[in-house]
Amino acid sequence: MAISPRIVELAEQISKLPTEDEHLHAVQAQIVVASDLYRGMVQVCSDRNGLAGEALLRSLFEGITSAIILAKHCPWLKDFVRHGRFTELRMMRVIQVDSLKERLAPQIAATESEFQKLLAEFGDKRWHKMGTTASFTEAEFQPGMYDRYYRRASVIAHGQPYVTVRDGKIEARRAVWERLSIGALIMADLLMLCLLTVVNREFKLALGDKLIGLQKDVDAAASEDMNKIRKAAGIPGEELRL
């Protein structure tokens, strides 16, 4: 079986494990979020839509980072829930449909004190209150992943000039963008495996054998892709490793 269906299958297996553990239940919900983003990436990357793949990769980075941090820190679950409540109350306050605003007005008034306290605590911060690089470290991502992979995905997701500008010239580069779909999906595979590995470890799910087999296959695919890049660029193996 191909790698992607096996990752989705294992994620689904973990997300459906019966549990009365509130912490595990919360992490399972986040695994479903990550899995849905991942399946979206598989779809657009199979169409060789590299830009969409990179944009979704940025969301996957964020979702998996959040899920891993939550899995590692049971006492932080209350902060996760409170931040979710904060966003719920904040979104309630920006509704523009008159009939809905009128219907929600009593609830908005009744929750104003709660909202102001949460606003003072979280503001525009993430629920875990870490910056991106610190959160990547806590999520146990490889060093340099921010600069090598996340930065590009973020630039593409935000439609920044780098997407079309090279050497001071602006061009649509669809052939290059198509090529991005391969690397984006491999990175998504690695991120999903990182999440499932941490969850397996933290909750002692005894799924190590399945994860080891998947990791070997993903590493092999990544190595094959790197070799193709090296060959196309004319870079010797030793130089590439440096």
URJO-V932453 format. One record per pair of residues at least 6 apart in sequence whose ideal C-beta (glycine too) atoms are under 7 Angstrom apart, sorted by sequence separation. I is the first residue (numbers start at 0). J is the second residue. If there is no record, write none. Layout:
# URJO-V932453
i=[I;I]
j=[J;J]
This chain:
# URJO-V932453
i=[18;69;94;163;69;127;154;155;163;199;229;43;44;129;154;163;199;43;94;135;69;135;229;199;40;43;91;14;132;13;131;196;40;92;195;14;39;40;91;13;14;192;36;40;10;192;36;37;88;192;11;36;10;88;192;33;36;88;7;189;33;88;188;32;33;6;7;85;33;84;85;185;29;30;81;85;185;29;3;148;82;185;26;29;182;26;181;25;26;82;79;78;78;22;25;75;140;22;25;139;21;139;68;68;68;64;68;64;67;67;64;60;57;60;57;56;57;53;53;57;54;53;54;50;50;53;67;71;49;52;56;63;67;70;49;52;59;66;70;49;50;47;49;53;56;60;63;67;71;49;52;56;59;63;70;48;52;47;49;44;44;44;40;41;40;40;37;37;33;33;30;30;26;23;10;6;13;6;10;13;2;6;9;13;9;6;5;2;2;2;2]
j=[24;75;100;169;76;134;161;162;170;206;236;51;52;137;162;171;207;52;103;144;79;145;239;210;52;55;103;27;145;27;145;210;55;107;210;30;55;56;107;30;31;210;55;59;30;213;58;59;110;214;34;59;34;113;217;59;62;114;34;217;62;117;217;62;63;37;38;117;66;117;118;220;65;66;117;121;221;66;41;186;121;224;66;69;224;69;224;69;70;126;126;126;127;73;76;127;193;76;79;193;76;197;127;134;137;134;138;135;138;139;138;149;149;152;152;152;153;151;152;156;155;155;156;155;176;179;193;197;176;179;183;190;194;197;177;180;187;194;198;178;179;177;179;183;186;190;193;197;201;180;183;187;190;194;201;180;184;180;183;180;183;184;183;184;184;187;187;191;191;194;194;198;198;202;191;188;195;191;195;198;188;192;195;204;209;213;213;213;216;217;220]
